Amino acid sequence: MKILLADKVSPTAKKVLEDAGFAADLKPGLNEEELVSIIPEYDAMIVRSGVNVTKNIIDAGDKLKIIGRAGVGFDNIDTQAAKEKGIAVMNTPLGNVNAAAEHTLTMLMMLAKHVIHAHIELKKGVWDRKKYLGIELKGKTLGIIGLGKVGKKVAKVALSLEMMVIGFDPYIDKEKMKAMGIEKAELDDLIKQSDFISVHVPKTKETANLINKETFDMMKKGVRILNVARGGVVNEADLCAAIKSGKVAAAAIDVWNEEPPTCKELIALEQVISTPHLGASTVEAQENVAIDVANQIIKALKEGKLENVVNGVAKIRKC
C-alpha cells in the first residue's frame, strides 16, 4: 500500500511507514490539480496545515482510506466529503500540546512586558526605560476559552504566576474546573471580567468569529487578547478597530483567517505581536506529530484500528 506525504512533514514519518512495509512518497508543495492527478494511486495521505484537502481531491482518491493530519486542527480538510466517501480523517492531538502551550505563555508574558519594542529600540541605540512601562501578571485575571489539553497547561502555569484563572468550556463541569484551580464562568461573564483572554478552541461554525465587535464592546478597557488556536476565531477587522479605539490594549496573534495573512493593517499596529503560525513549530513537536500520524495510519491499515478520528467514520472502507 502507498502513502502520500503531501505536506512538509518530518522525514521521520516516511521512515516509520517504510519500516512498517509501506511505500511512502514525500511530495510537499503540490497544488490541487496536481494532487487530484496523483491521489488515485494512494491508500492514505498525510498533511499539515499547508494543504487544503478539498472535495475534488477526496473524490479523486479511489483507493483513499485515511487522511492523517499531523497536528490538531483539521479545518483545512473537507471532513464531510471524506465521511461521505467512507474515508477516516484522523488528527494527532497530543504531539504539539506542549509547544502550543509554551508559545501561548510566551505571548502572554510579552503582552505584559514591552520586550519586542524595547529590544528594537535598544538595537538602534535608544535607551528609554520610561516609555516601556509594563504590567505584572500577578493578580490579573486570565480568561481561557476552551480547556482542552493546551488550555489546561496554560492555566496551570498562569496559576503558578499567581494569576486568577477563569474558564469557559461547556464540556467541563464546575467541580473539575475547581479541582484545577479554575473558576468556571459563562462566556459573557468571562468576556466582561478578564484582563487577558486566550482562546483555545477549534474553528467550527459555532466558534468562527466568536470574538467580535459585540464581545469587544463587553470587555474591560485595556484588555489583552491572545489567539494561538485557530485563525478566524477572533474577527481580525473587529480586533483592529477595538485596538484603535483603545478598548483593547494589545493583542498577540499566531494564527490567521487566511495564511499568509491579508490583514496588513492589524499586523502593522504597534500594539500587536504577530507570529506566522509558530504554535507547533518546535523540533520536538514536529517529530511527535509525524511519528503519531504514521503509527496511527499503520494501525488502521494493518489492524483496522482507528484512533483520533474527527469525522465520525467508524471503520475504513475496503477498496
Helices and strands as residue ranges (DSSP letters): E 2-5, H 11-19, E 23-26, H 32-38, G 39-41, E 44-47, H 55-60, E 66-69, H 79-84, E 88-90, H 97-112, H 115-123, E 141-145, H 149-160, E 164-168, H 174-179, E 183-184, H 187-193, E 196-199, H 213-218, E 223-227, H 236-245, E 248-253, H 264-268, E 272-274, H 283-303
